[in-house]
Amino acid sequence: MQLLRRRLTIKKGVDNDVLVHAGPGAGKTLGALMGFKKMKEEGRLSKSLVFSHRKTIKRQWFQAASLVGLKFIDWEDDLKEGKSFENTDGLLVTYQSASRNYLALFDYIRNFNSDGLIAIADEAHHLGVNPEEPDGPVWGRTFLELTKNFKLRLGLTGTPFRADNLAFCSGKRVCIQFGEEMVEQITPDLCVEPKELIQSGDVRPLEFRFQDGCVKHRKEGSSQTEFSALSAETREQWRARNLRRAIKLSDSSSIALQIIIRAKSRLNKVRIRHCNAAGLVIAKDIDHAISISNFLKEQGDEVDLVHSQELNACEKLARFQNGKADWLVSVDMCSEGFDAPRIRVVAYLTTVVTKTRFLQGVTRAVRMSSERSSLELIPREPSYIFSPADPLLIGFARNWSITNPYLIKGFERFDIENFNNANSSSLSLPLEAVHDAAGAMIKLRRAELPGFL
């Protein structure tokens, strides 16, 4: 509230962008809504336009607004029914809908005094912008055009970086000295790291279980084979091929199957103290998700399978949040912003190895419910992440609770394409991964906490 109040005293047009970075479970949604409500009571703001990246997340904003006494309407649904924006506190819209209906939304917003408007961008890192490419990412361009005359633009993010190293809306580009070079980085106006949230008991610590193993590769049309250790592979093409094989369900010794079996075992142990705890499996694609779901059902588990091609996907997610299903199996719909505090175990079984997607996926398990807060000491009981022992994922897990500066395009400290240029194999491509065998489990414990905790 103090940050918004200070920024609103600055002359309009000088600096109307604010970026808040806080880990999942920190309360970004409620904080933004309560901040807007307070500024409205003080006469500094009048209406809010909230952008989100999914319909399911938009629904969570609607519920949160009701909790703090704000009345929002939905651009896609309510306005079609003739509901007016006039007697409400704000409007909810997805980035995709805003882009598709840009002209209609722009005309609608023009009816209101821009001096009292605030735009809230949920997961603002989706709004990539590149000044050198006027026809670049459409979500970012649409957001900037729609909100250019707003009094304030508030960006919220739990992962303030992008795989393409672009800048994004609401993020300030600040020049800093990095070694002998001057580089640009995104600097939030307010930052709360996950480790701070763990120490205060607002979220759970995470413990990682990486399933190691070997993958056998065979040259196409040949009987010649070579084994590659999952966690020790440094050649990028081999690493990617290993992971594609490791997430497949096959015989009893396969890496993916062992991950699911051990995740099920851990969930059973967690449920001794947290009876309604559930697990989340993030799959590669729809067919993969269906095969995992079928396996879990064969083991007697109740499973909610959710993917983008289901018409009732949003309803299924809402049902799972307070339901009794043992597992939620999804491809990508619940890996970012999805709020379900009963998730205590995550099986990450996808080939996506960007830092953003991995951290957004695994941190679905950090959230605390008010019911559990009164039952657990600080630090809270941990949640558990199971995944193939991919070197990139292990690296992301080691410092998941710490925020590193995000250096934007033009200076890339880590280039995934040159992960390692070692090409020491005597085999030439094309190769195929034909078999895998599970090995030892690599354990990464929770984040270090101060001694008194």
Secondary structure, DSSP 8 states (H G I E B T S, - for coil): -HHHHHHHTS-TTT--EEEEEE-TTS-HHHHHHHHHHHHHHTTS--EEEEEESSHHHHHHHHHHHHHTT--EEETTTTTTTT--STTSSEEEEEHHHHHHTHHHHHHHHTTS-GGGEEEEEETGGGSEE-TT-TTS-HHHHHHHHHHTT-SEEEEEESS---TT--EETT-EEEEEEETTEEEEEEE-SEEE-HHHHHHHTSB--EEEEEEEEEEEEEETT---EEEEETTT---HHHHHHHHHHHTS--STT-HHHHHHHHHHHHHHHHTTTSTT-EEEEE-SSHHHHHHHHHHHHHTT--EEEE-TT-TTHHHHHHHHHTS--SEEEESSTTSSS---TTEEEEEE--S---HHHHHHHHGGG-B--HHHHTTS-SS---EEEEEE--HHHHHHHHTTTS---EE-TT--S--GGGS------S--S-EEEEEEEEEEEEEE------TT-
